[in-house]
Amino acid sequence: MLANKFWQTLSRYSFCCVAFCICLVISFKSLASTQLQSRWQQVESLGKDQSVYFYAWGGDAQINAYIQWAAQQVKAKYNINLVHVKLSDTSEAVSRVLAEKSANNNDKGSVDLIWINGANFATMSEHSLLLKQWANKLPNFSYTDPSNNPAVNFDFGIPTNGMEAPWGQASLTFYYDSLAIDGTANNTLPITLNQLLSWSAQNPGRFSYPKPPDFLGMSFLKYALVMLHQQSDETLKAQLNQPATAQNTAQVLNPLWDFLNKLHPTLWRDGSHFMQSGAQMRRLVGDTELSIAFTFSAPEVPAAVKRYDLPKSIRSYAMQDGSLSNTHFVAIPYNASHQQSAKLVANFLLSPEAQAQKQKAPIWGDKSVLIQSTLTPQQQALFKTTQPHPSALPLNSIKRTLSEPHPSWVNAIMQGWQTRFGISQ
């Protein structure tokens, strides 16, 4: 009898403890949510009616038009004047912030928001040039499902530590003139790196790539480097995800130099001259000097066809051995003059409305960083697409993605390339 009463009392006590703990957890969550909401309201209050100087690459007409659309939206929503400072290379903005820090300009910086990833992020992070722990506190950041989506918390393998808000995803996309391919000595489209080498040898002068440090040229070299190490032992392959050093550089890069020694004699102008940019490469395809080219902005291709910069016979495809892919971000310099306003812009760029608009092929075609399961049915409906243009990259073409190597390999590749193949233009 006493034992029964004891267990009954203990059960009631245990139930009360569990109930109390549940209530306590709910209270803490509610308090945390209230605090986050209060902090964001403060950001909105301080960030309105300001200008935000957004330093971003300006080399694509579609992307520039999208940024102008975003500017109109934040103007209407927050009375923010979003100014797109067009860059030819993101390193220009990095150098500006670094110069301001050297001059002890720690709170009136000229760069409020910057489009960034990879080596430029690594440089800014290393020199403490970015505002920390803000991106992961944006209300719309939860739509990226960060707990189950490491791509939004790492930039080329380096932890973002809340210094960057993800903006989009992109992959290396190839395109070709179907009429030109059909008329070549070997009309089989090359879908792997080794096939591209063979195809270029059989069709000399019909392929090339922009010279480093052009972003697209570097992207092709990184794609080749990663593929050339697919069969390497795991220890050597792992070096791609580690910083480049004097000890590992030769071992990692020698296969790339051997590959390029075979490829270069088959290229446009026998590899004695290299184009300067992706835009020049696209013009050479339009002028029928090249039959195959590539881009990191897949919607650039149908847009160019619609502008008659490329012929209607152009088609896009993804390499079947793998597509170099990465997430790109926006960041706020540590000394930005309008930090709260920049947070409002970054949060809007992460909204389902802005992400859906950006993903539309006629607008930009940049893959969204939002996870559909985190969205409401109404938000998911924003992402429904229409029939793609014939020259656009077919849906689900990318079967295998390749991660970018550690950012330090960019400089190692560039220096090695210049030493071996650099040509005075």
C-alpha angles and dihedrals in degrees: 000000000000089000091054092050090048093054092044091052091045092049092051090047092048091048091051091049092050091046091048092050091049091050090047092052091048090049092050092048091048091048092048091049091049091049092049091049091049092050092049091049087055090051090051092048094050096038101054124101095022138115122247119201105210111196106203139149109274102193099108123067093207093052091047090052091051092052088052089053090051089049090056091050097051089044090057094041102041106004086246116157103218110199116195108214101197117221131193088204130013090226087076090069092043090054091049094054091044090052091050091052090050088053091051092247095149103156111023101058121162095224115075100168132010134194104227151150143148120018094004091054090047091053094048092046093049092052095042093243098141135078110249134222099007106103095061089055096058111115092231094050089085089069088070091063091227095186091063100026112067091176090080093051099047130056112200087334095311117117111247094210091203092302095116135045113211114243108173149329129245139180136198106266126190125209134188144185103253092201092052093047091050090055098048129103090256111029094187109116111236109239100172134047092252091049090051090055091051093044093050090050090052093044104036119197095017097102138042142140136230115268120252138295086040108111095232093046090051090048091056091048091049091049089052092046094051093047093047089058097048090102096039120112115272094252093057093041090053089061089074088069093048129074116279111252137180087256100052103030099087095045093049098042102038093084088055093052091048090051093049091048087061096041102045099067088057096051133100109296089009090285091289092115130034129200118244102227149008089257090059090048090052091051090052089055089049090051089050092242091118128039100191130037139151144220140190090219106066095189089058087079102059089038090056091048091052089051089050090241087121128033123257089247092072117117131183129222143163125238109253095217090062146306120236104235138178145166118246124209147190120235138186119228115235091244099043112149094218106035098154092048090050089054090054091052092047091050091051091050086057094050119113088241094055095039093050091049091050093049094057108108096226090051104042110308092219111156114248121245091211120106110230094218090064092058131084118245089256091053092046090054089064089069097057109124136211128225108304124235114265091245094050123105106269116245116268091013093134106082098167130024125208120212119232115254120244110296093244090070090069092069092040091053093045094051093045092048093050091050094051105029108013112136130187106244 
